[in-house]
């Protein structure tokens, strides 16, 4: 990322970028499997699907797609399980606390832009005891990433131009959304990436980082 203007804000995807939510997502689907007499899935099996939400978890947990007749009911059951135990094992990724502390010290605003619904994002932000300047969720606009609308709303809430913001994510759709919004984009190697995704080296991000603190080099 050369010949760049200094960033005034860093915006983060949530699942797989800001916080490791996979253990509690796995627990929600394993509760369903136990109820049906099935063995629990190992966390490493579930992890690549975590960024896909209910669609991904039901896919790995029950080989079920949205076209299945029982999908809607299974989705509701999964989401209720997740809401009931949403921050048992979820933690910020190693180094994220230090990063947001350094951002604050440098007077660089930071926020969250996620496809996760407000119903789940708000309690997680509260339980993790973080204070982002903005939180844009999957139901904050009519569109989900990779549409740029959520990122543009975050920039508007911060009273910043999109060009003054850097967006950080662990999925191709994060990079696509940032590009469409006119933001610089950073991909993380430590995230979930998606079960069918070849990885951040193929996404054409402005930079790739393997640890949260490395973001400081690209602001």
Secondary structure by P-SEA (a helix, b strand, c coil): ccccccccbbbbbcccccccaaaaaaaaaaaaaaaacccccccccccccccccaaaaaaaaccccccccaaaaaaaaaaaaaaaccccccccccaaaaaaaaaaaacbbbbbbcccccccaaaaaaaacccccccccccccccccccaaaaaaaaaaaccccccbbbbbccaaaaaaaaaacbbbbbbccccccccccccccccccccccccccccccc
